Amino acid sequence: MSFRATTQSIKADKAIMTNIKSSRIISLDVLRGIIMVIMALDHVRDYFNYGSFFVDPSNIETTNPALFFTRFITHFCAPIFIFLAGTSAFLYGEKKTKKELATFLCTRGLWLILLERGVNNLIWTFDITYSLKIFQVIWAIGMCMVILSALIYLNKNVLLVLGLILIVLHNTLDGFTMTGNSPEAILWYLLHQDQAIVLHENSIIFFHYPLMPLIGVISMGYLFGELYSSGFDVIKRKNGC
């Protein structure tokens, strides 16, 4: 290959790489990366801190600054992951019909739920009998995506109001609790009450992330995606709209 042909090839590769880079939104990727690092830090603390499954690292009476801080900052992980899932859904749907986007969100959400149930649960518990079934953030993201597949058909103003209500006012329902394993109680556990479901002595289900506020979070993330749409003024966005 001649020097000229080699130079042209390099330029072509650079042009391709430039186009690839331009298809990504760096600020969102950086935020996602930071949250992944924080999440990894939390998981290291869980697995390598003696007694982490028996002592609450946020309990002021038994913790120390390092344990408290590494636990405290992880409260940002799940909401931001779910918020960005909503933003990604909007950006993915820019060149899709509502039906195509809804199908994608529903199938992808169900796949995440399956992964949480079959793979992630085993990684956390090392229990091949699956007697303890823990549904955590991957399950929450999956369920929120399934629900968002229906919510995208709402008017954006309605979705905005709904999202704000679920985020701001969900704690007003803290005083309403249910017990038992009735269908109504289980639905309430899924939506709001952090509660284990004991089916029998060898089968416990624990939904660790109640969905009500997170449905609001993914809805707001979906609406936030409009700021990064292809037709939105970049200067206006950077100036805070």
C-alpha angles and dihedrals in degrees: 000000000000124000090249093051090048091051092050090049091052091049091050091050090050091050090051092048090049091054091048092050093047090058090064126076101225097197092056091046091051092050091048090050093050091052091049090054091050090048091050089051090053092050091050088053090050095051102036104035110092110237095010091137092052104039124056107234089207093056104109092207096059106023135081129220095264094050093043094049096046089051097042096054092052090070085081094056105075097041093048093045089052093043090053090046087060091047091049090049091056093048092047090050095053091091096031135077118249089253092052092048092047091050091049093049094047096047094042090048093050090049091053090050090052091050091050091050099043107029113016094046090055092048092053100043105024084217111140090187091060091219089148109052112191118186110195140159098320089054090047092052090048094050092046090052091051091050092044088056086071098036094059088075091064123097108267093239090052090049090050093053092045092050093049092048093051093048100040102036106032092096090062085074094058092102092059109084135167134202136202132035102282117138090251092051093047090049089052091049089053093049105038122339118084098222139146118231113219108202092173136326093285099041125062127165120199121188100196100185115051108215106219100087092034091058086057091048095052089046091054090046090053092052091044089060090072088073088065097043118126093251098049119106107252093203091051091051094049090050091055095261 
